Amino acid sequence: MKFYVMDHTGHSTLEFSAAQKAKAQKTFDALLAEGKIAGTRRAGETDYVKVKAFSELADETTFTPPRVGG
């Protein structure tokens, strides 16, 4: 499972094994608490789906900063 965390400098990649599910969920919740928006996809899919809850079935999760302004 990979997390891509976007910010103003680009992105960082966090990788978790199946045995690290608890750590991945804690990281997911912390990033959402910071205001990040999460989108997930499974292997073979091309589109991300916006989510608000952790899923161990997601192969990739991208976290983006919230949009500001108008």
Jmol script that loads the backbone (N, CA, C; Angstrom):
load data "model"
ATOM      1  N   MET A   1       0.849  -1.158   0.000  1.00  0.00           N
ATOM      2  CA  MET A   1       0.000   0.000   0.000  1.00  0.00           C
ATOM      3  C   MET A   1       0.902   1.231   0.000  1.00  0.00           C
ATOM      4  N   LYS A   2       0.587   2.175  -0.889  1.00  0.00           N
ATOM      5  CA  LYS A   2       1.376   3.395  -0.999  1.00  0.00           C
ATOM      6  C   LYS A   2       0.499   4.614  -0.735  1.00  0.00           C
ATOM      7  N   PHE A   3       1.071   5.574  -0.033  1.00  0.00           N
ATOM      8  CA  PHE A   3       0.452   6.874   0.171  1.00  0.00           C
ATOM      9  C   PHE A   3       1.329   7.898  -0.539  1.00  0.00           C
ATOM     10  N   TYR A   4       0.716   8.740  -1.353  1.00  0.00           N
ATOM     11  CA  TYR A   4       1.405   9.864  -1.975  1.00  0.00           C
ATOM     12  C   TYR A   4       0.869  11.124  -1.309  1.00  0.00           C
ATOM     13  N   VAL A   5       1.737  11.886  -0.684  1.00  0.00           N
ATOM     14  CA  VAL A   5       1.332  13.085   0.052  1.00  0.00           C
ATOM     15  C   VAL A   5       1.847  14.299  -0.706  1.00  0.00           C
ATOM     16  N   MET A   6       0.921  15.066  -1.283  1.00  0.00           N
ATOM     17  CA  MET A   6       1.261  16.238  -2.081  1.00  0.00           C
ATOM     18  C   MET A   6       1.381  17.470  -1.186  1.00  0.00           C
ATOM     19  N   ASP A   7       2.340  18.332  -1.528  1.00  0.00           N
ATOM     20  CA  ASP A   7       2.454  19.639  -0.882  1.00  0.00           C
ATOM     21  C   ASP A   7       3.072  20.618  -1.869  1.00  0.00           C
ATOM     22  N   HIS A   8       3.411  21.802  -1.409  1.00  0.00           N
ATOM     23  CA  HIS A   8       3.902  22.855  -2.306  1.00  0.00           C
ATOM     24  C   HIS A   8       5.267  22.539  -2.921  1.00  0.00           C
ATOM     25  N   THR A   9       5.973  21.544  -2.383  1.00  0.00           N
ATOM     26  CA  THR A   9       7.296  21.202  -2.922  1.00  0.00           C
ATOM     27  C   THR A   9       7.257  19.985  -3.856  1.00  0.00           C
ATOM     28  N   GLY A  10       6.118  19.382  -4.007  1.00  0.00           N
ATOM     29  CA  GLY A  10       5.996  18.163  -4.819  1.00  0.00           C
ATOM     30  C   GLY A  10       5.222  17.112  -4.047  1.00  0.00           C
ATOM     31  N   HIS A  11       5.839  15.948  -3.847  1.00  0.00           N
ATOM     32  CA  HIS A  11       5.178  14.923  -3.061  1.00  0.00           C
ATOM     33  C   HIS A  11       6.191  14.015  -2.381  1.00  0.00           C
ATOM     34  N   SER A  12       5.713  13.338  -1.351  1.00  0.00           N
ATOM     35  CA  SER A  12       6.508  12.303  -0.699  1.00  0.00           C
ATOM     36  C   SER A  12       5.716  11.004  -0.764  1.00  0.00           C
ATOM     37  N   THR A  13       6.425   9.890  -0.778  1.00  0.00           N
ATOM     38  CA  THR A  13       5.794   8.580  -0.874  1.00  0.00           C
ATOM     39  C   THR A  13       6.022   7.810   0.415  1.00  0.00           C
ATOM     40  N   LEU A  14       4.938   7.273   0.970  1.00  0.00           N
ATOM     41  CA  LEU A  14       5.017   6.426   2.158  1.00  0.00           C
ATOM     42  C   LEU A  14       4.527   5.042   1.759  1.00  0.00           C
ATOM     43  N   GLU A  15       5.280   4.002   2.073  1.00  0.00           N
ATOM     44  CA  GLU A  15       4.885   2.636   1.732  1.00  0.00           C
ATOM     45  C   GLU A  15       4.664   1.829   3.006  1.00  0.00           C
ATOM     46  N   PHE A  16       3.599   1.023   2.989  1.00  0.00           N
ATOM     47  CA  PHE A  16       3.250   0.184   4.127  1.00  0.00           C
ATOM     48  C   PHE A  16       3.043  -1.246   3.654  1.00  0.00           C
ATOM     49  N   SER A  17       3.539  -2.208   4.412  1.00  0.00           N
ATOM     50  CA  SER A  17       3.299  -3.613   4.099  1.00  0.00           C
ATOM     51  C   SER A  17       1.938  -4.010   4.687  1.00  0.00           C
ATOM     52  N   ALA A  18       1.475  -5.187   4.343  1.00  0.00           N
ATOM     53  CA  ALA A  18       0.194  -5.669   4.871  1.00  0.00           C
ATOM     54  C   ALA A  18       0.239  -5.780   6.397  1.00  0.00           C
ATOM     55  N   ALA A  19       1.409  -6.066   6.943  1.00  0.00           N
ATOM     56  CA  ALA A  19       1.555  -6.196   8.394  1.00  0.00           C
ATOM     57  C   ALA A  19       1.504  -4.844   9.110  1.00  0.00           C
ATOM     58  N   GLN A  20       1.608  -3.752   8.370  1.00  0.00           N
ATOM     59  CA  GLN A  20       1.616  -2.409   8.962  1.00  0.00           C
ATOM     60  C   GLN A  20       0.267  -1.705   8.821  1.00  0.00           C
ATOM     61  N   LYS A  21      -0.810  -2.465   8.774  1.00  0.00           N
ATOM     62  CA  LYS A  21      -2.140  -1.885   8.584  1.00  0.00           C
ATOM     63  C   LYS A  21      -2.471  -0.834   9.650  1.00  0.00           C
ATOM     64  N   ALA A  22      -2.179  -1.118  10.908  1.00  0.00           N
ATOM     65  CA  ALA A  22      -2.495  -0.175  11.987  1.00  0.00           C
ATOM     66  C   ALA A  22      -1.733   1.134  11.816  1.00  0.00           C
ATOM     67  N   LYS A  23      -0.469   1.041  11.421  1.00  0.00           N
ATOM     68  CA  LYS A  23       0.339   2.249  11.204  1.00  0.00           C
ATOM     69  C   LYS A  23      -0.206   3.040  10.012  1.00  0.00           C
ATOM     70  N   ALA A  24      -0.594   2.343   8.950  1.00  0.00           N
ATOM     71  CA  ALA A  24      -1.157   3.009   7.775  1.00  0.00           C
ATOM     72  C   ALA A  24      -2.456   3.725   8.132  1.00  0.00           C
ATOM     73  N   GLN A  25      -3.308   3.074   8.921  1.00  0.00           N
ATOM     74  CA  GLN A  25      -4.574   3.692   9.298  1.00  0.00           C
ATOM     75  C   GLN A  25      -4.343   4.921  10.167  1.00  0.00           C
ATOM     76  N   LYS A  26      -3.391   4.843  11.083  1.00  0.00           N
ATOM     77  CA  LYS A  26      -3.072   5.984  11.951  1.00  0.00           C
ATOM     78  C   LYS A  26      -2.550   7.155  11.110  1.00  0.00           C
ATOM     79  N   THR A  27      -1.687   6.863  10.134  1.00  0.00           N
ATOM     80  CA  THR A  27      -1.158   7.892   9.244  1.00  0.00           C
ATOM     81  C   THR A  27      -2.273   8.494   8.403  1.00  0.00           C
ATOM     82  N   PHE A  28      -3.157   7.653   7.871  1.00  0.00           N
ATOM     83  CA  PHE A  28      -4.304   8.109   7.081  1.00  0.00           C
ATOM     84  C   PHE A  28      -5.138   9.098   7.905  1.00  0.00           C
ATOM     85  N   ASP A  29      -5.491   8.704   9.124  1.00  0.00           N
ATOM     86  CA  ASP A  29      -6.315   9.560   9.983  1.00  0.00           C
ATOM     87  C   ASP A  29      -5.611  10.874  10.320  1.00  0.00           C
ATOM     88  N   ALA A  30      -4.302  10.829  10.543  1.00  0.00           N
ATOM     89  CA  ALA A  30      -3.544  12.045  10.859  1.00  0.00           C
ATOM     90  C   ALA A  30      -3.528  13.001   9.669  1.00  0.00           C
ATOM     91  N   LEU A  31      -3.366  12.478   8.460  1.00  0.00           N
ATOM     92  CA  LEU A  31      -3.359  13.328   7.267  1.00  0.00           C
ATOM     93  C   LEU A  31      -4.725  13.960   7.029  1.00  0.00           C
ATOM     94  N   LEU A  32      -5.794  13.206   7.262  1.00  0.00           N
ATOM     95  CA  LEU A  32      -7.131  13.795   7.136  1.00  0.00           C
ATOM     96  C   LEU A  32      -7.351  14.873   8.194  1.00  0.00           C
ATOM     97  N   ALA A  33      -6.846  14.659   9.390  1.00  0.00           N
ATOM     98  CA  ALA A  33      -6.995  15.643  10.460  1.00  0.00           C
ATOM     99  C   ALA A  33      -6.263  16.948  10.125  1.00  0.00           C
ATOM    100  N   GLU A  34      -5.203  16.851   9.307  1.00  0.00           N
ATOM    101  CA  GLU A  34      -4.480  18.042   8.851  1.00  0.00           C
ATOM    102  C   GLU A  34      -5.253  18.797   7.776  1.00  0.00           C
ATOM    103  N   GLY A  35      -6.339  18.213   7.287  1.00  0.00           N
ATOM    104  CA  GLY A  35      -7.129  18.866   6.261  1.00  0.00           C
ATOM    105  C   GLY A  35      -6.890  18.349   4.854  1.00  0.00           C
ATOM    106  N   LYS A  36      -6.039  17.350   4.716  1.00  0.00           N
ATOM    107  CA  LYS A  36      -5.764  16.784   3.390  1.00  0.00           C
ATOM    108  C   LYS A  36      -7.004  16.064   2.859  1.00  0.00           C
ATOM    109  N   ILE A  37      -7.102  15.984   1.543  1.00  0.00           N
ATOM    110  CA  ILE A  37      -8.186  15.274   0.870  1.00  0.00           C
ATOM    111  C   ILE A  37      -7.604  13.981   0.316  1.00  0.00           C
ATOM    112  N   ALA A  38      -8.282  12.858   0.570  1.00  0.00           N
ATOM    113  CA  ALA A  38      -7.771  11.546   0.168  1.00  0.00           C
ATOM    114  C   ALA A  38      -8.542  10.992  -1.022  1.00  0.00           C
ATOM    115  N   GLY A  39      -7.790  10.415  -1.947  1.00  0.00           N
ATOM    116  CA  GLY A  39      -8.372   9.697  -3.083  1.00  0.00           C
ATOM    117  C   GLY A  39      -7.660   8.366  -3.217  1.00  0.00           C
ATOM    118  N   THR A  40      -8.417   7.280  -3.432  1.00  0.00           N
ATOM    119  CA  THR A  40      -7.813   5.951  -3.514  1.00  0.00           C
ATOM    120  C   THR A  40      -8.112   5.292  -4.851  1.00  0.00           C
ATOM    121  N   ARG A  41      -7.275   4.297  -5.175  1.00  0.00           N
ATOM    122  CA  ARG A  41      -7.551   3.427  -6.309  1.00  0.00           C
ATOM    123  C   ARG A  41      -6.896   2.080  -6.065  1.00  0.00           C
ATOM    124  N   ARG A  42      -7.440   1.072  -6.714  1.00  0.00           N
ATOM    125  CA  ARG A  42      -6.898  -0.284  -6.622  1.00  0.00           C
ATOM    126  C   ARG A  42      -6.058  -0.558  -7.859  1.00  0.00           C
ATOM    127  N   ALA A  43      -5.254  -1.595  -7.802  1.00  0.00           N
ATOM    128  CA  ALA A  43      -4.406  -1.981  -8.931  1.00  0.00           C
ATOM    129  C   ALA A  43      -5.265  -2.202 -10.174  1.00  0.00           C
ATOM    130  N   GLY A  44      -4.823  -1.654 -11.290  1.00  0.00           N
ATOM    131  CA  GLY A  44      -5.545  -1.813 -12.547  1.00  0.00           C
ATOM    132  C   GLY A  44      -6.564  -0.727 -12.819  1.00  0.00           C
ATOM    133  N   GLU A  45      -6.909   0.071 -11.820  1.00  0.00           N
ATOM    134  CA  GLU A  45      -7.862   1.164 -12.014  1.00  0.00           C
ATOM    135  C   GLU A  45      -7.109   2.416 -12.433  1.00  0.00           C
ATOM    136  N   THR A  46      -7.781   3.284 -13.171  1.00  0.00           N
ATOM    137  CA  THR A  46      -7.142   4.522 -13.610  1.00  0.00           C
ATOM    138  C   THR A  46      -7.655   5.742 -12.868  1.00  0.00           C
ATOM    139  N   ASP A  47      -8.851   5.674 -12.311  1.00  0.00           N
ATOM    140  CA  ASP A  47      -9.452   6.817 -11.630  1.00  0.00           C
ATOM    141  C   ASP A  47      -9.362   6.670 -10.115  1.00  0.00           C
ATOM    142  N   TYR A  48      -9.130   7.810  -9.466  1.00  0.00           N
ATOM    143  CA  TYR A  48      -9.145   7.852  -8.012  1.00  0.00           C
ATOM    144  C   TYR A  48     -10.555   8.173  -7.545  1.00  0.00           C
ATOM    145  N   VAL A  49     -10.922   7.655  -6.378  1.00  0.00           N
ATOM    146  CA  VAL A  49     -12.217   7.914  -5.765  1.00  0.00           C
ATOM    147  C   VAL A  49     -11.969   8.616  -4.436  1.00  0.00           C
ATOM    148  N   LYS A  50     -12.630   9.757  -4.228  1.00  0.00           N
ATOM    149  CA  LYS A  50     -12.481  10.497  -2.980  1.00  0.00           C
ATOM    150  C   LYS A  50     -13.050   9.669  -1.831  1.00  0.00           C
ATOM    151  N   VAL A  51     -12.289   9.570  -0.745  1.00  0.00           N
ATOM    152  CA  VAL A  51     -12.720   8.794   0.421  1.00  0.00           C
ATOM    153  C   VAL A  51     -12.496   9.590   1.699  1.00  0.00           C
ATOM    154  N   LYS A  52     -13.229   9.203   2.740  1.00  0.00           N
ATOM    155  CA  LYS A  52     -13.066   9.828   4.049  1.00  0.00           C
ATOM    156  C   LYS A  52     -12.752   8.797   5.130  1.00  0.00           C
ATOM    157  N   ALA A  53     -12.606   7.528   4.708  1.00  0.00           N
ATOM    158  CA  ALA A  53     -12.298   6.459   5.656  1.00  0.00           C
ATOM    159  C   ALA A  53     -11.222   5.556   5.069  1.00  0.00           C
ATOM    160  N   PHE A  54     -10.393   5.030   5.936  1.00  0.00           N
ATOM    161  CA  PHE A  54      -9.305   4.143   5.541  1.00  0.00           C
ATOM    162  C   PHE A  54      -9.859   2.830   4.983  1.00  0.00           C
ATOM    163  N   SER A  55      -9.224   2.339   3.929  1.00  0.00           N
ATOM    164  CA  SER A  55      -9.556   1.039   3.365  1.00  0.00           C
ATOM    165  C   SER A  55      -8.272   0.283   3.079  1.00  0.00           C
ATOM    166  N   GLU A  56      -8.148  -0.901   3.661  1.00  0.00           N
ATOM    167  CA  GLU A  56      -6.945  -1.707   3.418  1.00  0.00           C
ATOM    168  C   GLU A  56      -6.955  -2.312   2.023  1.00  0.00           C
ATOM    169  N   LEU A  57      -8.062  -2.186   1.293  1.00  0.00           N
ATOM    170  CA  LEU A  57      -8.159  -2.715  -0.065  1.00  0.00           C
ATOM    171  C   LEU A  57      -7.542  -1.784  -1.103  1.00  0.00           C
ATOM    172  N   ALA A  58      -7.330  -0.530  -0.740  1.00  0.00           N
ATOM    173  CA  ALA A  58      -6.743   0.436  -1.676  1.00  0.00           C
ATOM    174  C   ALA A  58      -5.257   0.160  -1.845  1.00  0.00           C
ATOM    175  N   ASP A  59      -4.795   0.161  -3.087  1.00  0.00           N
ATOM    176  CA  ASP A  59      -3.376  -0.036  -3.349  1.00  0.00           C
ATOM    177  C   ASP A  59      -2.611   1.282  -3.296  1.00  0.00           C
ATOM    178  N   GLU A  60      -3.272   2.368  -3.712  1.00  0.00           N
ATOM    179  CA  GLU A  60      -2.663   3.695  -3.692  1.00  0.00           C
ATOM    180  C   GLU A  60      -3.651   4.695  -3.112  1.00  0.00           C
ATOM    181  N   THR A  61      -3.127   5.596  -2.307  1.00  0.00           N
ATOM    182  CA  THR A  61      -3.928   6.703  -1.789  1.00  0.00           C
ATOM    183  C   THR A  61      -3.125   7.977  -1.997  1.00  0.00           C
ATOM    184  N   THR A  62      -3.754   8.968  -2.609  1.00  0.00           N
ATOM    185  CA  THR A  62      -3.126  10.264  -2.813  1.00  0.00           C
ATOM    186  C   THR A  62      -3.793  11.276  -1.891  1.00  0.00           C
ATOM    187  N   PHE A  63      -2.974  12.029  -1.182  1.00  0.00           N
ATOM    188  CA  PHE A  63      -3.459  13.074  -0.281  1.00  0.00           C
ATOM    189  C   PHE A  63      -3.077  14.420  -0.872  1.00  0.00           C
ATOM    190  N   THR A  64      -4.057  15.277  -1.074  1.00  0.00           N
ATOM    191  CA  THR A  64      -3.808  16.614  -1.630  1.00  0.00           C
ATOM    192  C   THR A  64      -4.249  17.659  -0.615  1.00  0.00           C
ATOM    193  N   PRO A  65      -3.612  18.825  -0.655  1.00  0.00           N
ATOM    194  CA  PRO A  65      -4.050  19.903   0.219  1.00  0.00           C
ATOM    195  C   PRO A  65      -5.451  20.365  -0.191  1.00  0.00           C
ATOM    196  N   PRO A  66      -6.208  20.929   0.747  1.00  0.00           N
ATOM    197  CA  PRO A  66      -7.525  21.442   0.385  1.00  0.00           C
ATOM    198  C   PRO A  66      -7.392  22.652  -0.541  1.00  0.00           C
ATOM    199  N   ARG A  67      -8.364  22.832  -1.386  1.00  0.00           N
ATOM    200  CA  ARG A  67      -8.353  24.015  -2.258  1.00  0.00           C
ATOM    201  C   ARG A  67      -8.753  25.230  -1.449  1.00  0.00           C
ATOM    202  N   VAL A  68      -8.060  26.323  -1.721  1.00  0.00           N
ATOM    203  CA  VAL A  68      -8.317  27.566  -0.995  1.00  0.00           C
ATOM    204  C   VAL A  68      -8.542  28.669  -2.021  1.00  0.00           C
ATOM    205  N   GLY A  69      -9.478  29.516  -1.749  1.00  0.00           N
ATOM    206  CA  GLY A  69      -9.729  30.632  -2.658  1.00  0.00           C
ATOM    207  C   GLY A  69     -10.899  30.358  -3.572  1.00  0.00           C
ATOM    208  N   GLY A  70     -10.983  31.137  -4.632  1.00  0.00           N
ATOM    209  CA  GLY A  70     -12.137  30.946  -5.501  1.00  0.00           C
ATOM    210  C   GLY A  70     -11.919  31.374  -6.896  1.00  0.00           C
TER     211      GLY A  70
END
end "model"
wireframe off; spacefill off
backbone 0.3
color backbone group
